[in-house]
Amino acid sequence: MDRWRVKLPPGVRPPFEVYVNGVPQREGTDYEVAKGALLFDRPLAKEGRLSLWRWFLGAWGIGTYRRNDSVDVRYESGGRPRVAHALDIEPPPG
C-alpha cells in the first residue's frame, strides 16, 4: 500500500497530537506511527518552491493556487508545550 510519510522531529514522544490543515487526526484511523514517522494512507501534498512564472503572476495580484497540506504535531518536551509546524511530507516511493 502506498503511504505518505511525515518524519517526527527528535524529542517527540507519546503522547502527542497530530493535525492536518488544523484538523485533529486520530491514530489508527487517520494515521499510524512507525519507526519515528507518521504514515498516512490518504494523499498529502506539499506545494514546494514557487516558480518564477507563479511569482510574477502573484506580484501582479493574480493568484495561482495549489494544494498545500500542513502537518503539525503538538507535544511536550521538558514539561513545556511545543508545536512542530508544517513538517515535511514524503510521498510514497516510485
ZIZINOR-V839491 format. One line per field, one symbol per residue. phi: phi as a letter, one per 30 degrees, with the letter a starting at -180 (. if undefined). psi: psi as a letter, one per 30 degrees, with the letter a starting at -180 (. if undefined). burial: # if it has 24 or more other ideal C-beta (glycine too) atoms within 12 Angstrom, else .. A space follows every 10 residues. Layout:
# ZIZINOR-V839491
phi = ???
psi = ???
burial = ???
This chain:
# ZIZINOR-V839491
phi = .dbdcbddde jdbddbccbc hiceccdjcc abcahibccc dddbbcdidd dedddedddc icdbcbdbdb cbbcacbiic dbbcchddcc dddj
psi = kkkkkjkklk fjkkklkkkj hfkklkkeef llkkhglkkk flkkkkeakk leeeeeeefg gjkkklkikk kkkklkkhgk klkjkhlkkk lkk.
burial = ..####.##. .#...##### ....#....# #.#...#### ...#...... .......... ........## ###.#..... ...#..#.#. ....
